Amino acid sequence: MRSLLALALIAGCHGHTGAAPADGSGDDAPPPGDAAPTGRQIKVMIIDMFVLEGSSFGALGLTQHLTVNGVDVHCNADDVCEIVTGMGYANAASSVMALVLGPQLDLSKTYFVIAGIAGVDPAQGTLGSAAWARYAIDFGYANELDAREMPAGWPYGYFGIGTTLPSDPPAPDYRGTFHLDDTLAHAAFALSKDVVLEDSADAATSRAHYPDAPANQAPTVLQCDVVSSDTWFAGTALAQRARDWTKLATQNDGTFCMSAQEDNATLEVLTRVAAAGKLDFHRVALLRTGSDFGAPYPGQTDADGLTMSLAAGGLGLSLDNLAKAAMPLITAIVTDWTTWQSGVPPE
């Protein structure tokens, strides 16, 4: 769940896909097509979702501006660029599709870094934590019963489409799971895991309400997974549903830690365009930082946990740490492009 403060600050600044998702692995995608690209070759494309996320990367000096099919693109002399898609599935999918189909840029060897803030599961991280994901899972592919009307003994009113119980794994057509390239995810984590992230007294006060680590510890860089939904969710039961759904959707290989909004829409577009040979899905990385807790501390109501996330002190940290965690990967790609242009180098 993205911070409510973020929504308040960006309201007015920016303006589900119905198709069944691909598995997102990219393993069967062909290499970029034989037709020689004619646009500017881009080394790194940062994909942000709203203006505050975009402002986190100001140190890159993205002062070169162009418009691609109506999408504003900001670049620097090192061929690092950034876009802001707008929030939600529809904005993310349409903006990314417009970008990747434009003729001005050659994205055939580009590394895409999806970088945004998110709600953080206190069982895995804390305010300001930064997580590189191996999996992105669609939280919205579900049957739903009102929790007041669900069968006795159910932990929540959600269960997979084509199933009958919350414990059933999702049907293939509604799995909604993207498996990002493990080699790139591990490289991104290895490059950034020792970065000292920003912290604050306000965040320390908020996290002290949680009795257990890592929620009550200072933020660090993690490797764990993201669920996406246009519906913001929070609370004890729904956080558990996200943990369970991540396990079911990844055959027990994934670990939920961040709840976001746009990632599956963005990845759906990148998967399809990769299948057409216009980009390499193995070069897509996903980073989310914790702006607020996705579940309450003991004694706090679920409603207060959601509505009082404004006071948690995590928004500024999550924005600062977004750039701090992403920069080691971006810098490595740019400074050693002769190696990275051929693929992720061995660790």
Phi and psi in degrees as GROMACS dihedral restraints (atoms count N, CA, C in turn):
[ dihedral_restraints ]
;  ai    aj    ak    al  type     phi  dphi    fc
    3     4     5     6     1   -71.4    20    10
    4     5     6     7     1   150.3    20    10
    6     7     8     9     1   -58.8    20    10
    7     8     9    10     1   137.5    20    10
    9    10    11    12     1   -64.9    20    10
   10    11    12    13     1   -29.8    20    10
   12    13    14    15     1   -63.2    20    10
   13    14    15    16     1   -38.6    20    10
   15    16    17    18     1   -59.2    20    10
   16    17    18    19     1   -44.3    20    10
   18    19    20    21     1   -62.8    20    10
   19    20    21    22     1   -42.3    20    10
   21    22    23    24     1   -63.3    20    10
   22    23    24    25     1   -38.9    20    10
   24    25    26    27     1   -72.7    20    10
   25    26    27    28     1   -29.2    20    10
   27    28    29    30     1  -106.3    20    10
   28    29    30    31     1    -0.1    20    10
   30    31    32    33     1   -55.7    20    10
   31    32    33    34     1   129.2    20    10
   33    34    35    36     1    88.2    20    10
   34    35    36    37     1    -7.1    20    10
   36    37    38    39     1   -84.2    20    10
   37    38    39    40     1   -25.0    20    10
   39    40    41    42     1  -145.9    20    10
   40    41    42    43     1   122.7    20    10
   48    49    50    51     1   -40.1    20    10
   49    50    51    52     1   140.0    20    10
   51    52    53    54     1   -86.4    20    10
   52    53    54    55     1   -12.1    20    10
   54    55    56    57     1   -72.1    20    10
   55    56    57    58     1   146.2    20    10
   57    58    59    60     1   -66.4    20    10
   58    59    60    61     1   136.6    20    10
   60    61    62    63     1   -77.7    20    10
   61    62    63    64     1   152.2    20    10
   63    64    65    66     1   -75.5    20    10
   64    65    66    67     1   169.2    20    10
   66    67    68    69     1   -73.5    20    10
   67    68    69    70     1   -14.4    20    10
   69    70    71    72     1    80.2    20    10
   70    71    72    73     1     1.4    20    10
   72    73    74    75     1   -72.3    20    10
   73    74    75    76     1   -30.1    20    10
   75    76    77    78     1    74.3    20    10
   76    77    78    79     1     1.8    20    10
   78    79    80    81     1   -65.8    20    10
   79    80    81    82     1   -29.1    20    10
   81    82    83    84     1   -98.1    20    10
   82    83    84    85     1     3.5    20    10
   84    85    86    87     1   -71.0    20    10
   85    86    87    88     1   140.1    20    10
   87    88    89    90     1   -72.3    20    10
   88    89    90    91     1   161.0    20    10
   90    91    92    93     1   -65.4    20    10
   91    92    93    94     1   162.9    20    10
   93    94    95    96     1   -50.0    20    10
   94    95    96    97     1   144.4    20    10
   96    97    98    99     1   -59.9    20    10
   97    98    99   100     1   164.7    20    10
   99   100   101   102     1   -74.1    20    10
  100   101   102   103     1   -24.9    20    10
  102   103   104   105     1   -63.8    20    10
  103   104   105   106     1   128.3    20    10
  105   106   107   108     1   -68.8    20    10
  106   107   108   109     1   120.7    20    10
  108   109   110   111     1   -62.9    20    10
  109   110   111   112     1   148.5    20    10
  111   112   113   114     1  -111.9    20    10
  112   113   114   115     1    -8.7    20    10
  114   115   116   117     1   -87.8    20    10
  115   116   117   118     1  -178.8    20    10
  117   118   119   120     1   -68.0    20    10
  118   119   120   121     1   129.6    20    10
  120   121   122   123     1   -78.1    20    10
  121   122   123   124     1   125.4    20    10
  123   124   125   126     1  -105.8    20    10
  124   125   126   127     1   132.6    20    10
  126   127   128   129     1   -82.5    20    10
  127   128   129   130     1   -47.1    20    10
  129   130   131   132     1  -134.5    20    10
  130   131   132   133     1   132.4    20    10
  132   133   134   135     1  -117.6    20    10
  133   134   135   136     1   114.0    20    10
  135   136   137   138     1   -87.9    20    10
  136   137   138   139     1   129.1    20    10
  138   139   140   141     1  -111.9    20    10
  139   140   141   142     1   108.9    20    10
  141   142   143   144     1  -106.3    20    10
  142   143   144   145     1   163.8    20    10
  144   145   146   147     1  -108.3    20    10
  145   146   147   148     1   -24.0    20    10
  147   148   149   150     1  -150.3    20    10
  148   149   150   151     1   169.0    20    10
  150   151   152   153     1   -62.4    20    10
  151   152   153   154     1   -35.2    20    10
  153   154   155   156     1   -67.0    20    10
  154   155   156   157     1   -36.5    20    10
  156   157   158   159     1   -62.2    20    10
  157   158   159   160     1   -43.0    20    10
  159   160   161   162     1   -62.3    20    10
  160   161   162   163     1   -37.8    20    10
  162   163   164   165     1   -67.5    20    10
  163   164   165   166     1   -17.6    20    10
  165   166   167   168     1   -62.6    20    10
  166   167   168   169     1   -23.5    20    10
  168   169   170   171     1  -102.6    20    10
  169   170   171   172     1    25.2    20    10
  171   172   173   174     1   -59.9    20    10
  172   173   174   175     1   -29.8    20    10
  174   175   176   177     1   -64.9    20    10
  175   176   177   178     1   -16.7    20    10
  177   178   179   180     1   -74.6    20    10
  178   179   180   181     1   -10.5    20    10
  180   181   182   183     1    64.9    20    10
  181   182   183   184     1    50.3    20    10
  183   184   185   186     1   -83.2    20    10
  184   185   186   187     1    71.3    20    10
  186   187   188   189     1   -99.1    20    10
  187   188   189   190     1    -5.2    20    10
  189   190   191   192     1   -91.1    20    10
  190   191   192   193     1   127.7    20    10
  192   193   194   195     1  -121.6    20    10
  193   194   195   196     1   136.8    20    10
  195   196   197   198     1  -147.0    20    10
  196   197   198   199     1   164.2    20    10
  198   199   200   201     1  -119.3    20    10
  199   200   201   202     1   127.5    20    10
  201   202   203   204     1  -118.5    20    10
  202   203   204   205     1   110.3    20    10
  204   205   206   207     1    48.9    20    10
  205   206   207   208     1    41.8    20    10
  207   208   209   210     1    86.7    20    10
  208   209   210   211     1    -3.9    20    10
  210   211   212   213     1   -98.0    20    10
  211   212   213   214     1   127.1    20    10
  213   214   215   216     1   -76.2    20    10
  214   215   216   217     1   128.4    20    10
  216   217   218   219     1  -120.9    20    10
  217   218   219   220     1   133.6    20    10
  219   220   221   222     1  -119.4    20    10
  220   221   222   223     1   126.7    20    10
  222   223   224   225     1  -130.3    20    10
  223   224   225   226     1   168.2    20    10
  225   226   227   228     1  -125.4    20    10
  226   227   228   229     1  -178.8    20    10
  228   229   230   231     1   -69.9    20    10
  229   230   231   232     1   -14.3    20    10
  231   232   233   234     1   -89.6    20    10
  232   233   234   235     1     9.2    20    10
  234   235   236   237     1    64.2    20    10
  235   236   237   238     1    34.7    20    10
  237   238   239   240     1  -102.1    20    10
  238   239   240   241     1   129.2    20    10
  240   241   242   243     1  -127.9    20    10
  241   242   243   244     1   166.8    20    10
  243   244   245   246     1  -148.8    20    10
  244   245   246   247     1   142.4    20    10
  246   247   248   249     1  -127.9    20    10
  247   248   249   250     1   157.9    20    10
  249   250   251   252     1  -116.6    20    10
  250   251   252   253     1   116.9    20    10
  252   253   254   255     1   -79.8    20    10
  253   254   255   256     1   -25.7    20    10
  255   256   257   258     1    90.8    20    10
  256   257   258   259     1   156.8    20    10
  258   259   260   261     1   -87.7    20    10
  259   260   261   262     1   149.7    20    10
  261   262   263   264     1    92.9    20    10
  262   263   264   265     1   163.8    20    10
  264   265   266   267     1   -58.0    20    10
  265   266   267   268     1   -47.1    20    10
  267   268   269   270     1   -63.2    20    10
  268   269   270   271     1   -46.1    20    10
  270   271   272   273     1   -64.4    20    10
  271   272   273   274     1   -44.3    20    10
  273   274   275   276     1   -62.3    20    10
  274   275   276   277     1   -49.7    20    10
  276   277   278   279     1   -64.0    20    10
  277   278   279   280     1   -45.9    20    10
  279   280   281   282     1   -68.9    20    10
  280   281   282   283     1   -39.0    20    10
  282   283   284   285     1   -66.9    20    10
  283   284   285   286     1   -44.3    20    10
  285   286   287   288     1   -68.2    20    10
  286   287   288   289     1   -39.6    20    10
  288   289   290   291     1   -62.6    20    10
  289   290   291   292     1   -43.3    20    10
  291   292   293   294     1   -60.3    20    10
  292   293   294   295     1   -41.3    20    10
  294   295   296   297     1   -63.1    20    10
  295   296   297   298     1   -52.7    20    10
  297   298   299   300     1   -74.0    20    10
  298   299   300   301     1   -17.4    20    10
  300   301   302   303     1   -96.0    20    10
  301   302   303   304     1    -0.7    20    10
  303   304   305   306     1   -76.0    20    10
  304   305   306   307     1   150.4    20    10
  306   307   308   309     1   -84.1    20    10
  307   308   309   310     1   -11.2    20    10
  309   310   311   312     1   -73.7    20    10
  310   311   312   313     1   -22.9    20    10
  312   313   314   315     1  -121.9    20    10
  313   314   315   316     1   139.5    20    10
  315   316   317   318     1   -95.8    20    10
  316   317   318   319     1   108.9    20    10
  318   319   320   321     1  -107.1    20    10
  319   320   321   322     1    15.1    20    10
  321   322   323   324     1   -66.8    20    10
  322   323   324   325     1   -26.8    20    10
  324   325   326   327     1  -118.4    20    10
  325   326   327   328     1    13.5    20    10
  327   328   329   330     1   -73.8    20    10
  328   329   330   331     1   141.5    20    10
  330   331   332   333     1   -94.7    20    10
  331   332   333   334     1   124.6    20    10
  333   334   335   336     1   -98.0    20    10
  334   335   336   337     1   127.6    20    10
  336   337   338   339     1  -117.5    20    10
  337   338   339   340     1   102.2    20    10
  339   340   341   342     1   -78.9    20    10
  340   341   342   343     1   121.0    20    10
  342   343   344   345     1  -134.7    20    10
  343   344   345   346     1   113.8    20    10
  345   346   347   348     1  -153.2    20    10
  346   347   348   349     1   171.4    20    10
  348   349   350   351     1   -93.0    20    10
  349   350   351   352     1   167.4    20    10
  351   352   353   354     1  -163.0    20    10
  352   353   354   355     1   169.9    20    10
  354   355   356   357     1   -79.9    20    10
  355   356   357   358     1   140.1    20    10
  357   358   359   360     1  -110.9    20    10
  358   359   360   361     1   135.8    20    10
  360   361   362   363     1   -75.1    20    10
  361   362   363   364     1   120.2    20    10
  363   364   365   366     1   -63.7    20    10
  364   365   366   367     1   -13.7    20    10
  366   367   368   369     1   -75.3    20    10
  367   368   369   370     1   -13.7    20    10
  369   370   371   372     1  -125.3    20    10
  370   371   372   373     1   -21.9    20    10
  372   373   374   375     1  -159.7    20    10
  373   374   375   376     1  -166.0    20    10
  375   376   377   378     1  -145.8    20    10
  376   377   378   379     1  -178.9    20    10
  378   379   380   381     1   -59.3    20    10
  379   380   381   382     1   128.8    20    10
  381   382   383   384     1    88.5    20    10
  382   383   384   385     1    -9.2    20    10
  384   385   386   387     1   -59.8    20    10
  385   386   387   388     1   147.5    20    10
  387   388   389   390     1  -119.7    20    10
  388   389   390   391     1   127.9    20    10
  390   391   392   393     1  -124.4    20    10
  391   392   393   394     1   125.1    20    10
  393   394   395   396     1   -89.7    20    10
  394   395   396   397     1   126.9    20    10
  396   397   398   399     1   -98.4    20    10
  397   398   399   400     1   145.1    20    10
  399   400   401   402     1   -97.1    20    10
  400   401   402   403     1   -28.5    20    10
  402   403   404   405     1  -126.8    20    10
  403   404   405   406     1   144.6    20    10
  405   406   407   408     1  -123.4    20    10
  406   407   408   409     1   125.4    20    10
  408   409   410   411     1  -122.4    20    10
  409   410   411   412     1   134.8    20    10
  411   412   413   414     1   -79.7    20    10
  412   413   414   415     1   113.6    20    10
  414   415   416   417     1   -77.2    20    10
  415   416   417   418     1   -19.2    20    10
  417   418   419   420     1   -86.3    20    10
  418   419   420   421     1   -13.1    20    10
  420   421   422   423     1   -75.6    20    10
  421   422   423   424     1    94.7    20    10
  423   424   425   426     1  -164.2    20    10
  424   425   426   427     1   152.2    20    10
  426   427   428   429     1   -81.1    20    10
  427   428   429   430     1   148.9    20    10
  429   430   431   432     1  -136.7    20    10
  430   431   432   433     1   130.4    20    10
  432   433   434   435     1  -112.6    20    10
  433   434   435   436     1   140.4    20    10
  435   436   437   438     1   -54.6    20    10
  436   437   438   439     1   133.2    20    10
  438   439   440   441     1   -58.2    20    10
  439   440   441   442     1   -25.1    20    10
  441   442   443   444     1   -76.0    20    10
  442   443   444   445     1   -13.4    20    10
  444   445   446   447     1  -118.8    20    10
  445   446   447   448     1     4.9    20    10
  447   448   449   450     1   -76.2    20    10
  448   449   450   451     1   157.9    20    10
  450   451   452   453     1   -58.7    20    10
  451   452   453   454     1   148.8    20    10
  453   454   455   456     1   -58.8    20    10
  454   455   456   457     1   136.3    20    10
  456   457   458   459     1    93.4    20    10
  457   458   459   460     1   -12.4    20    10
  459   460   461   462     1   -71.8    20    10
  460   461   462   463     1   143.0    20    10
  462   463   464   465     1   -79.5    20    10
  463   464   465   466     1   -20.4    20    10
  465   466   467   468     1  -165.6    20    10
  466   467   468   469     1   168.7    20    10
  468   469   470   471     1   -91.5    20    10
  469   470   471   472     1    15.6    20    10
  471   472   473   474     1  -105.5    20    10
  472   473   474   475     1   142.6    20    10
  474   475   476   477     1  -155.1    20    10
  475   476   477   478     1   154.7    20    10
  477   478   479   480     1   -63.2    20    10
  478   479   480   481     1   144.6    20    10
  480   481   482   483     1   -62.8    20    10
  481   482   483   484     1   132.9    20    10
  483   484   485   486     1    85.7    20    10
  484   485   486   487     1     6.8    20    10
  486   487   488   489     1  -121.5    20    10
  487   488   489   490     1   178.3    20    10
  489   490   491   492     1  -124.6    20    10
  490   491   492   493     1   -12.3    20    10
  492   493   494   495     1  -135.4    20    10
  493   494   495   496     1   151.2    20    10
  495   496   497   498     1   -59.8    20    10
  496   497   498   499     1   -22.5    20    10
  498   499   500   501     1   -86.2    20    10
  499   500   501   502     1    -3.3    20    10
  501   502   503   504     1   -79.3    20    10
  502   503   504   505     1   137.2    20    10
  504   505   506   507     1   -66.7    20    10
  505   506   507   508     1   151.5    20    10
  507   508   509   510     1   -68.6    20    10
  508   509   510   511     1   150.6    20    10
  510   511   512   513     1   -66.9    20    10
  511   512   513   514     1   149.9    20    10
  513   514   515   516     1   -53.9    20    10
  514   515   516   517     1   -40.3    20    10
  516   517   518   519     1   -66.7    20    10
  517   518   519   520     1   -19.5    20    10
  519   520   521   522     1  -124.9    20    10
  520   521   522   523     1    29.8    20    10
  522   523   524   525     1   -72.5    20    10
  523   524   525   526     1   -42.1    20    10
  525   526   527   528     1    58.6    20    10
  526   527   528   529     1    41.4    20    10
  528   529   530   531     1  -120.3    20    10
  529   530   531   532     1   131.1    20    10
  531   532   533   534     1  -112.9    20    10
  532   533   534   535     1   126.3    20    10
  534   535   536   537     1  -101.0    20    10
  535   536   537   538     1   107.5    20    10
  537   538   539   540     1   -74.9    20    10
  538   539   540   541     1   162.6    20    10
  540   541   542   543     1   -62.9    20    10
  541   542   543   544     1   120.2    20    10
  543   544   545   546     1   -64.2    20    10
  544   545   546   547     1   -38.8    20    10
  546   547   548   549     1   -62.4    20    10
  547   548   549   550     1   -44.5    20    10
  549   550   551   552     1   -68.3    20    10
  550   551   552   553     1   -42.5    20    10
  552   553   554   555     1   -61.1    20    10
  553   554   555   556     1   -42.4    20    10
  555   556   557   558     1   -67.2    20    10
  556   557   558   559     1   -38.5    20    10
  558   559   560   561     1   -65.1    20    10
  559   560   561   562     1   -43.2    20    10
  561   562   563   564     1   -61.2    20    10
  562   563   564   565     1   -43.0    20    10
  564   565   566   567     1   -65.7    20    10
  565   566   567   568     1   -44.4    20    10
  567   568   569   570     1   -61.8    20    10
  568   569   570   571     1   -37.4    20    10
  570   571   572   573     1   -70.6    20    10
  571   572   573   574     1   -29.2    20    10
  573   574   575   576     1  -111.9    20    10
  574   575   576   577     1    -6.4    20    10
  576   577   578   579     1   -64.0    20    10
  577   578   579   580     1   -23.2    20    10
  579   580   581   582     1   -97.8    20    10
  580   581   582   583     1     4.0    20    10
  582   583   584   585     1   -65.6    20    10
  583   584   585   586     1   133.9    20    10
  585   586   587   588     1   -85.3    20    10
  586   587   588   589     1   111.3    20    10
  588   589   590   591     1   -80.3    20    10
  589   590   591   592     1   159.2    20    10
  591   592   593   594     1   -67.7    20    10
  592   593   594   595     1   148.0    20    10
  594   595   596   597     1  -138.7    20    10
  595   596   597   598     1   169.4    20    10
  597   598   599   600     1  -151.8    20    10
  598   599   600   601     1   159.7    20    10
  600   601   602   603     1   -65.8    20    10
  601   602   603   604     1   -37.8    20    10
  603   604   605   606     1   -63.0    20    10
  604   605   606   607     1   -43.6    20    10
  606   607   608   609     1   -65.4    20    10
  607   608   609   610     1   -39.3    20    10
  609   610   611   612     1   -62.3    20    10
  610   611   612   613     1   -38.9    20    10
  612   613   614   615     1   -65.0    20    10
  613   614   615   616     1   -42.7    20    10
  615   616   617   618     1   -66.5    20    10
  616   617   618   619     1   -44.4    20    10
  618   619   620   621     1   -74.1    20    10
  619   620   621   622     1   -17.8    20    10
  621   622   623   624     1   -65.1    20    10
  622   623   624   625     1   -17.2    20    10
  624   625   626   627     1   -70.5    20    10
  625   626   627   628     1   -18.9    20    10
  627   628   629   630     1   -89.8    20    10
  628   629   630   631     1   128.2    20    10
  630   631   632   633     1   -77.3    20    10
  631   632   633   634     1   -16.9    20    10
  633   634   635   636     1  -122.3    20    10
  634   635   636   637     1   153.5    20    10
  636   637   638   639     1   -75.9    20    10
  637   638   639   640     1   151.8    20    10
  639   640   641   642     1   -88.3    20    10
  640   641   642   643     1    -1.9    20    10
  642   643   644   645     1   -57.9    20    10
  643   644   645   646     1   -35.6    20    10
  645   646   647   648     1   -96.1    20    10
  646   647   648   649     1    14.1    20    10
  648   649   650   651     1  -107.3    20    10
  649   650   651   652     1   169.8    20    10
  651   652   653   654     1   -67.1    20    10
  652   653   654   655     1   154.1    20    10
  654   655   656   657     1   -69.8    20    10
  655   656   657   658     1   147.3    20    10
  657   658   659   660     1  -138.9    20    10
  658   659   660   661     1   173.8    20    10
  660   661   662   663     1   -87.8    20    10
  661   662   663   664     1   132.9    20    10
  663   664   665   666     1  -122.8    20    10
  664   665   666   667     1   170.0    20    10
  666   667   668   669     1  -129.1    20    10
  667   668   669   670     1   105.9    20    10
  669   670   671   672     1  -160.7    20    10
  670   671   672   673     1  -176.5    20    10
  672   673   674   675     1  -117.0    20    10
  673   674   675   676     1   166.4    20    10
  675   676   677   678     1  -121.4    20    10
  676   677   678   679     1   136.9    20    10
  678   679   680   681     1  -109.9    20    10
  679   680   681   682     1   147.3    20    10
  681   682   683   684     1  -124.8    20    10
  682   683   684   685     1   144.7    20    10
  684   685   686   687     1  -163.8    20    10
  685   686   687   688     1   143.0    20    10
  687   688   689   690     1   -69.9    20    10
  688   689   690   691     1   -18.4    20    10
  690   691   692   693     1   -92.1    20    10
  691   692   693   694     1   119.0    20    10
  693   694   695   696     1   -72.1    20    10
  694   695   696   697     1   135.1    20    10
  696   697   698   699     1  -133.9    20    10
  697   698   699   700     1   155.5    20    10
  699   700   701   702     1  -161.2    20    10
  700   701   702   703     1   167.1    20    10
  702   703   704   705     1   116.8    20    10
  703   704   705   706     1   166.6    20    10
  705   706   707   708     1   -63.0    20    10
  706   707   708   709     1   -49.8    20    10
  708   709   710   711     1   -68.6    20    10
  709   710   711   712     1   -42.7    20    10
  711   712   713   714     1   -74.4    20    10
  712   713   714   715     1   -30.0    20    10
  714   715   716   717     1   -63.5    20    10
  715   716   717   718     1   -40.4    20    10
  717   718   719   720     1   -66.1    20    10
  718   719   720   721     1   -37.3    20    10
  720   721   722   723     1   -62.4    20    10
  721   722   723   724     1   -39.6    20    10
  723   724   725   726     1   -64.1    20    10
  724   725   726   727     1   -39.8    20    10
  726   727   728   729     1   -63.3    20    10
  727   728   729   730     1   -47.2    20    10
  729   730   731   732     1   -65.9    20    10
  730   731   732   733     1   -43.8    20    10
  732   733   734   735     1   -64.1    20    10
  733   734   735   736     1   -37.5    20    10
  735   736   737   738     1   -61.7    20    10
  736   737   738   739     1   -44.4    20    10
  738   739   740   741     1   -62.8    20    10
  739   740   741   742     1   -45.2    20    10
  741   742   743   744     1   -64.4    20    10
  742   743   744   745     1   -41.0    20    10
  744   745   746   747     1   -77.3    20    10
  745   746   747   748     1   -15.3    20    10
  747   748   749   750     1  -117.7    20    10
  748   749   750   751     1    18.2    20    10
  750   751   752   753     1    52.9    20    10
  751   752   753   754     1    41.4    20    10
  753   754   755   756     1    72.9    20    10
  754   755   756   757     1    15.0    20    10
  756   757   758   759     1   -94.4    20    10
  757   758   759   760     1   -20.7    20    10
  759   760   761   762     1   -99.1    20    10
  760   761   762   763     1   162.2    20    10
  762   763   764   765     1  -133.6    20    10
  763   764   765   766     1   115.7    20    10
  765   766   767   768     1   -67.9    20    10
  766   767   768   769     1   135.3    20    10
  768   769   770   771     1  -145.6    20    10
  769   770   771   772     1   -18.0    20    10
  771   772   773   774     1  -133.1    20    10
  772   773   774   775     1   137.9    20    10
  774   775   776   777     1  -113.0    20    10
  775   776   777   778     1   124.0    20    10
  777   778   779   780     1  -131.8    20    10
  778   779   780   781     1  -167.2    20    10
  780   781   782   783     1  -124.1    20    10
  781   782   783   784     1   -40.6    20    10
  783   784   785   786     1  -107.9    20    10
  784   785   786   787     1   -12.5    20    10
  786   787   788   789     1   -59.5    20    10
  787   788   789   790     1   -42.4    20    10
  789   790   791   792     1   -66.9    20    10
  790   791   792   793     1   -31.8    20    10
  792   793   794   795     1   -67.5    20    10
  793   794   795   796     1   -45.0    20    10
  795   796   797   798     1   -61.0    20    10
  796   797   798   799     1   -45.4    20    10
  798   799   800   801     1   -68.5    20    10
  799   800   801   802     1   -32.0    20    10
  801   802   803   804     1   -61.1    20    10
  802   803   804   805     1   -44.6    20    10
  804   805   806   807     1   -63.9    20    10
  805   806   807   808     1   -48.3    20    10
  807   808   809   810     1   -62.0    20    10
  808   809   810   811     1   -36.4    20    10
  810   811   812   813     1   -63.0    20    10
  811   812   813   814     1   -45.9    20    10
  813   814   815   816     1   -69.0    20    10
  814   815   816   817     1   -39.3    20    10
  816   817   818   819     1   -71.2    20    10
  817   818   819   820     1   -33.5    20    10
  819   820   821   822     1   -63.1    20    10
  820   821   822   823     1   -37.8    20    10
  822   823   824   825     1   -63.5    20    10
  823   824   825   826     1   -24.9    20    10
  825   826   827   828     1   -86.3    20    10
  826   827   828   829     1     0.6    20    10
  828   829   830   831     1    82.8    20    10
  829   830   831   832     1    16.2    20    10
  831   832   833   834     1   -97.2    20    10
  832   833   834   835     1   -11.6    20    10
  834   835   836   837     1  -156.4    20    10
  835   836   837   838     1   173.2    20    10
  837   838   839   840     1  -114.1    20    10
  838   839   840   841     1   110.4    20    10
  840   841   842   843     1   -65.7    20    10
  841   842   843   844     1   -21.1    20    10
  843   844   845   846     1   -67.0    20    10
  844   845   846   847     1    -9.8    20    10
  846   847   848   849     1  -105.4    20    10
  847   848   849   850     1    29.0    20    10
  849   850   851   852     1  -110.4    20    10
  850   851   852   853     1   124.2    20    10
  852   853   854   855     1  -118.9    20    10
  853   854   855   856     1   148.9    20    10
  855   856   857   858     1  -128.1    20    10
  856   857   858   859     1   120.4    20    10
  858   859   860   861     1  -124.8    20    10
  859   860   861   862     1   129.4    20    10
  861   862   863   864     1  -129.8    20    10
  862   863   864   865     1   143.3    20    10
  864   865   866   867     1  -121.3    20    10
  865   866   867   868     1   146.0    20    10
  867   868   869   870     1   -79.9    20    10
  868   869   870   871     1   112.2    20    10
  870   871   872   873     1   -93.6    20    10
  871   872   873   874     1   -20.9    20    10
  873   874   875   876     1  -160.4    20    10
  874   875   876   877     1   160.3    20    10
  876   877   878   879     1   -80.7    20    10
  877   878   879   880     1   138.3    20    10
  879   880   881   882     1   -88.8    20    10
  880   881   882   883     1    -2.4    20    10
  882   883   884   885     1  -144.9    20    10
  883   884   885   886     1   147.7    20    10
  885   886   887   888     1   -75.7    20    10
  886   887   888   889     1   162.5    20    10
  888   889   890   891     1   -82.6    20    10
  889   890   891   892     1   162.9    20    10
  891   892   893   894     1   -55.9    20    10
  892   893   894   895     1   129.4    20    10
  894   895   896   897     1    92.1    20    10
  895   896   897   898     1   -13.0    20    10
  897   898   899   900     1   -93.1    20    10
  898   899   900   901     1   138.9    20    10
  900   901   902   903     1   -75.0    20    10
  901   902   903   904     1   156.6    20    10
  903   904   905   906     1   -60.0    20    10
  904   905   906   907     1   -40.8    20    10
  906   907   908   909     1   -63.3    20    10
  907   908   909   910     1   -43.9    20    10
  909   910   911   912     1   -66.2    20    10
  910   911   912   913     1   -36.8    20    10
  912   913   914   915     1   -59.5    20    10
  913   914   915   916     1   -34.8    20    10
  915   916   917   918     1   -80.8    20    10
  916   917   918   919     1   -53.2    20    10
  918   919   920   921     1   -74.0    20    10
  919   920   921   922     1   -21.5    20    10
  921   922   923   924     1   -99.0    20    10
  922   923   924   925     1    12.0    20    10
  924   925   926   927     1   -63.3    20    10
  925   926   927   928     1   -19.6    20    10
  927   928   929   930     1   -57.3    20    10
  928   929   930   931     1   -30.9    20    10
  930   931   932   933     1   -95.3    20    10
  931   932   933   934     1     4.9    20    10
  933   934   935   936     1   -76.1    20    10
  934   935   936   937     1   -22.5    20    10
  936   937   938   939     1    85.0    20    10
  937   938   939   940     1    16.2    20    10
  939   940   941   942     1   -97.1    20    10
  940   941   942   943     1   -15.2    20    10
  942   943   944   945     1   -63.4    20    10
  943   944   945   946     1   -51.6    20    10
  945   946   947   948     1   -59.8    20    10
  946   947   948   949     1   -41.7    20    10
  948   949   950   951     1   -61.2    20    10
  949   950   951   952     1   -44.9    20    10
  951   952   953   954     1   -63.9    20    10
  952   953   954   955     1   -36.1    20    10
  954   955   956   957     1   -71.2    20    10
  955   956   957   958     1   -44.7    20    10
  957   958   959   960     1   -62.2    20    10
  958   959   960   961     1   -43.3    20    10
  960   961   962   963     1   -76.8    20    10
  961   962   963   964     1   -17.6    20    10
  963   964   965   966     1   -59.4    20    10
  964   965   966   967     1   -48.7    20    10
  966   967   968   969     1   -72.1    20    10
  967   968   969   970     1   -39.8    20    10
  969   970   971   972     1   -61.7    20    10
  970   971   972   973     1   -39.0    20    10
  972   973   974   975     1   -77.8    20    10
  973   974   975   976     1   -30.5    20    10
  975   976   977   978     1   -81.1    20    10
  976   977   978   979     1   -30.2    20    10
  978   979   980   981     1   -61.5    20    10
  979   980   981   982     1   -37.7    20    10
  981   982   983   984     1   -58.4    20    10
  982   983   984   985     1   -40.1    20    10
  984   985   986   987     1   -67.5    20    10
  985   986   987   988     1   -47.4    20    10
  987   988   989   990     1   -60.4    20    10
  988   989   990   991     1   -44.3    20    10
  990   991   992   993     1   -63.8    20    10
  991   992   993   994     1   -42.2    20    10
  993   994   995   996     1   -61.3    20    10
  994   995   996   997     1   -42.8    20    10
  996   997   998   999     1   -63.5    20    10
  997   998   999  1000     1   -46.4    20    10
  999  1000  1001  1002     1   -69.8    20    10
 1000  1001  1002  1003     1   -44.7    20    10
 1002  1003  1004  1005     1   -74.7    20    10
 1003  1004  1005  1006     1   -22.3    20    10
 1005  1006  1007  1008     1  -124.4    20    10
 1006  1007  1008  1009     1    47.6    20    10
 1008  1009  1010  1011     1   -62.2    20    10
 1009  1010  1011  1012     1   -32.1    20    10
 1011  1012  1013  1014     1   -59.1    20    10
 1012  1013  1014  1015     1   -28.3    20    10
 1014  1015  1016  1017     1   -88.9    20    10
 1015  1016  1017  1018     1   -49.5    20    10
 1017  1018  1019  1020     1   -67.5    20    10
 1018  1019  1020  1021     1   -25.9    20    10
 1020  1021  1022  1023     1   -64.8    20    10
 1021  1022  1023  1024     1   -19.2    20    10
 1023  1024  1025  1026     1   -93.6    20    10
 1024  1025  1026  1027     1    -6.8    20    10
 1026  1027  1028  1029     1   135.5    20    10
 1027  1028  1029  1030     1   172.0    20    10
 1029  1030  1031  1032     1   -65.5    20    10
 1030  1031  1032  1033     1   124.2    20    10
 1032  1033  1034  1035     1   -70.2    20    10
 1033  1034  1035  1036     1   154.9    20    10
 1035  1036  1037  1038     1   -59.0    20    10
 1036  1037  1038  1039     1   145.6    20    10
